[in-house]
Amino acid sequence: MAEIKVQNLVKTFGDFTAVDNVSLTIADKEFVVLLGPSGCGKTTLLRAIAGLGMPDSGVITIGGRDVTYLPPRDRKISMVFQSYAIFPHMKVYDNIAFGLKMNGVDIKETDRRVREAAELLHIENLLDRFPNKMSGGQRQRVAVARGIAMQSDVLLMDEPLSNLDALLRLEMRAELKRLLSGIDATTIYVTHDQIEALSMGDRIAVMQDGVIKQCDAPTTVYDMPENYFVGSFIGNPPMNFVEAQIIKQDGALLAKVGDFLMSPHQVMVPLLQKYEGESMIMGIRAENMETLDRPADDALKVKVLVVEPLGAQNLLTIRIGDDTVKVSTHPDLKVAADDHVWLRFPADKIRWIDRGTKQVIYPQ
């Protein structure tokens, strides 16, 4: 069993708090992605779990064993670094075998594991090659193979695809997902790339300023963000945010966006009543708005500022009041800059956000 528990972990560098009282439990054989912008603390948290950076306080356990202050060699972990960290003077075979030899694994078993890992990563024909004779993608595969060959209880990966070009990242992302689903290791994967996080992880822990803002399944993080930051960080384009006034008219609770009135979803009405007369933030995804090319009573008229053809979709830029909004439309809807379109906002797709706390309000 390799369940990982992080409890109230704090790590500071002088006056800067990189990890701020973080608690996280990762189940045995689970694949969790630490996602966030540069400087959010995700790599610092990973290094603390690896034993490469000692925390100021808190507890880390792996498989029920307190490893908080143990050196990396005593934690039964493998790590794949962003910079590959493969030895330039060693051939691929020796790079993959290095950790096994250091751990005293016998020659026959080492050879079996090296060749098995190389085959999994499709680099079995490169075992006699030096790193300087390989592409970046091939060197990345060597680094992953070295981690896999150790057959550790825990596999830690620090932005392993960040140095690859876009097409190679797409290929390696699929390869890694296939590979990691077939090994018996608890995996923590650090990235700032939300596409990697959404497509690969069992759960995503979204971090900001040393704090985990939400940890859920990818679809939950995308569809039901817990706060403004998660909605603004996840998605391409990110969630749109529009100012709305909550008012009561003829006994009905309504949301006023500019001069347009809409009815919130019935399950939200009791929760929004306390905001009557106040301003809230309405969050909605670009693909969740319905775009019409003709007027409708239940649709808001807007002017198109920019049209970006993206092949499978067109991305429109519009303005609602002072807010810039991105709208995804089917390419068959022919519109150009300065045209008018009409938007419908499905009530069940709107996420209502408290302006003060920046938390999304959901029914219990």
SVG drawing of the C-alpha trace seen along z (x, -y; Angstrom):
<svg xmlns="http://www.w3.org/2000/svg" viewBox="-46 -49 77 62">
<polyline fill="none" stroke="black" stroke-width="0.4" points="0.0,0.0 1.3,-3.5 -1.3,-5.9 0.2,-9.4 -1.0,-11.7 0.1,-15.3 -1.1,-17.0 -0.8,-20.7 2.4,-21.1 4.2,-24.5 7.3,-25.4 8.8,-28.9 11.7,-30.6 12.6,-33.5 9.5,-35.7 7.8,-33.9 5.4,-31.0 5.6,-28.6 3.3,-25.9 0.7,-27.2 -0.8,-24.6 -1.6,-22.1 -3.4,-18.8 -3.9,-16.2 -4.6,-12.5 -3.7,-10.4 -5.1,-6.9 -3.0,-3.9 -2.4,-3.7 -4.2,-6.9 -3.0,-9.4 -3.2,-13.0 -2.1,-16.1 -0.9,-19.2 -1.9,-22.1 -1.4,-25.8 0.5,-28.8 4.2,-29.3 5.1,-30.1 2.0,-28.5 3.9,-26.0 3.2,-22.8 6.8,-21.8 7.7,-22.8 5.0,-20.4 6.3,-17.6 9.9,-18.1 8.7,-17.9 7.0,-14.6 10.2,-13.4 12.4,-14.5 14.3,-17.0 13.1,-19.9 12.3,-19.6 9.1,-21.3 9.0,-23.8 6.1,-21.9 3.5,-19.3 3.6,-15.5 4.1,-13.4 3.3,-9.7 3.6,-7.1 1.9,-3.8 1.3,-4.8 5.0,-5.4 6.1,-8.9 8.7,-10.0 8.6,-13.7 12.3,-14.0 13.6,-10.8 16.1,-11.2 14.8,-10.4 16.5,-7.0 14.5,-5.7 11.0,-6.7 10.6,-4.0 10.0,-6.6 11.0,-7.4 11.1,-10.9 11.1,-12.2 12.5,-15.7 11.5,-18.5 15.1,-18.7 15.3,-15.0 18.4,-14.7 19.9,-11.9 23.7,-11.4 25.3,-12.6 28.3,-10.3 26.1,-7.1 24.3,-5.2 20.6,-4.8 20.8,-1.3 23.1,-2.6 20.9,-5.6 17.9,-3.4 19.8,-0.9 21.5,-3.5 19.0,-3.5 18.7,0.2 22.5,0.6 22.6,-1.9 20.0,0.1 21.9,3.3 19.5,5.1 21.2,8.1 22.4,8.0 19.9,10.4 16.9,8.6 18.3,5.2 18.6,6.3 15.0,7.6 13.6,4.3 15.7,2.1 14.6,3.9 10.9,4.1 10.8,0.4 12.5,-0.4 10.0,1.7 7.1,-0.1 8.5,-3.5 9.4,-2.2 13.1,-3.0 14.4,0.6 16.4,-0.3 18.1,-3.2 19.8,-1.3 23.3,-1.7 22.9,-5.4 24.3,-8.4 21.8,-11.1 23.4,-13.7 22.5,-11.6 18.7,-11.7 15.9,-14.1 14.2,-15.8 11.3,-13.4 13.6,-10.4 15.5,-11.7 12.2,-12.3 11.3,-8.7 14.6,-7.6 13.9,-9.7 10.4,-8.1 11.8,-4.6 14.4,-5.1 11.5,-5.9 9.4,-3.0 12.2,-0.5 12.6,-1.2 9.1,0.2 8.7,-2.1 5.6,-2.4 5.4,-6.1 6.2,-7.8 6.7,-11.6 6.8,-13.6 7.7,-17.3 6.5,-18.8 8.0,-16.0 6.6,-17.3 7.2,-21.0 10.4,-21.0 8.7,-19.3 7.1,-20.9 3.3,-20.9 2.9,-17.9 5.3,-15.8 3.6,-16.8 0.3,-15.5 1.9,-12.2 3.7,-11.8 0.6,-12.7 -1.3,-9.8 1.7,-7.5 2.1,-8.4 -1.5,-8.0 -1.5,-4.5 1.7,-3.6 0.8,-4.9 -2.6,-3.2 -0.8,0.2 1.7,-0.2 1.0,0.3 2.3,-3.0 0.8,-6.0 1.5,-8.9 1.8,-12.6 2.2,-14.7 3.1,-18.4 2.1,-20.6 1.0,-24.2 -0.7,-22.8 -4.4,-22.4 -4.9,-20.1 -2.5,-17.6 -4.2,-17.8 -7.7,-17.4 -6.8,-14.6 -4.6,-12.5 -5.4,-12.7 -7.8,-10.8 -8.0,-14.0 -6.7,-17.5 -5.4,-19.6 -5.6,-23.2 -3.1,-25.4 -2.7,-29.2 -0.4,-31.0 0.7,-27.8 -2.9,-26.7 -5.0,-24.0 -8.1,-25.7 -9.9,-22.6 -9.2,-18.9 -11.7,-16.9 -12.1,-14.8 -11.3,-16.6 -14.9,-16.9 -15.9,-18.3 -13.1,-20.9 -14.1,-22.0 -17.9,-22.0 -18.3,-22.9 -15.4,-25.1 -15.5,-26.0 -14.2,-29.5 -13.4,-32.3 -9.7,-31.3 -10.4,-27.7 -13.0,-28.9 -10.6,-31.5 -7.6,-29.1 -9.3,-25.9 -10.5,-26.0 -9.4,-27.3 -10.8,-29.9 -11.3,-30.2 -14.7,-30.7 -16.4,-34.0 -17.3,-36.4 -20.0,-39.0 -21.4,-41.4 -25.1,-40.8 -27.5,-42.6 -29.9,-40.4 -33.3,-42.1 -36.9,-41.3 -39.6,-42.2 -43.3,-41.4 -42.4,-38.9 -39.8,-37.0 -36.1,-37.0 -34.2,-38.0 -30.6,-38.6 -30.0,-41.8 -27.1,-41.8 -27.0,-45.3 -30.7,-45.8 -31.3,-42.1 -33.3,-40.2 -32.9,-36.5 -34.4,-34.0 -31.9,-31.9 -32.3,-28.2 -35.1,-27.3 -32.7,-25.5 -30.6,-28.6 -33.4,-31.0 -33.4,-30.3 -29.6,-30.8 -29.7,-34.0 -32.4,-35.7 -30.0,-37.1 -28.2,-38.9 -31.3,-40.8 -30.2,-44.4 -26.5,-43.4 -24.1,-42.6 -22.8,-39.1 -20.5,-37.5 -22.1,-35.3 -19.7,-32.6 -20.4,-30.7 -18.3,-28.7 -17.8,-29.8 -19.4,-26.7 -22.4,-26.8 -24.0,-29.9 -26.4,-29.4 -25.7,-31.9 -28.6,-33.0 -28.4,-35.1 -31.8,-36.6 -33.6,-38.3 -35.3,-36.3 -37.2,-37.5 -35.0,-35.3 -31.7,-36.3 -29.3,-39.2 -28.3,-41.3 -24.5,-41.8 -22.0,-43.1 -19.2,-40.9 -15.8,-42.5 -13.5,-39.7 -14.1,-36.4 -11.3,-33.7 -11.9,-30.7 -10.4,-27.6 -11.5,-24.8 -14.0,-22.9 -15.4,-26.1 -15.3,-29.8 -14.4,-31.9 -16.2,-35.2 -15.1,-38.1 -18.0,-40.3 -18.6,-42.8 -21.3,-42.7 -21.2,-45.9 -17.6,-46.3 -16.8,-42.6 -15.1,-40.9 -16.7,-37.6 -15.6,-34.7 -18.3,-32.7 -17.8,-29.4 -20.0,-28.9 -20.3,-26.3 -18.5,-27.3 -21.8,-27.1 -22.9,-30.3 -21.6,-32.9 -20.8,-36.1 -18.2,-38.8 -16.8,-41.6 -19.3,-44.4 -22.3,-42.0 -24.9,-41.5 -25.8,-38.1 -28.1,-37.1 -27.1,-35.0 -29.1,-32.6 -27.7,-31.7 -28.9,-28.2 -29.8,-28.6 -28.3,-25.3 -24.9,-26.2 -24.5,-29.5 -22.2,-29.5 -23.1,-32.3 -20.1,-33.7 -20.1,-35.8 -18.2,-39.1 -16.7,-39.2 -15.5,-35.7 -15.1,-34.7 -16.7,-31.4 -19.1,-29.7 -22.5,-29.1 -24.0,-25.6 -27.0,-23.9 -26.1,-21.5"/>
</svg>
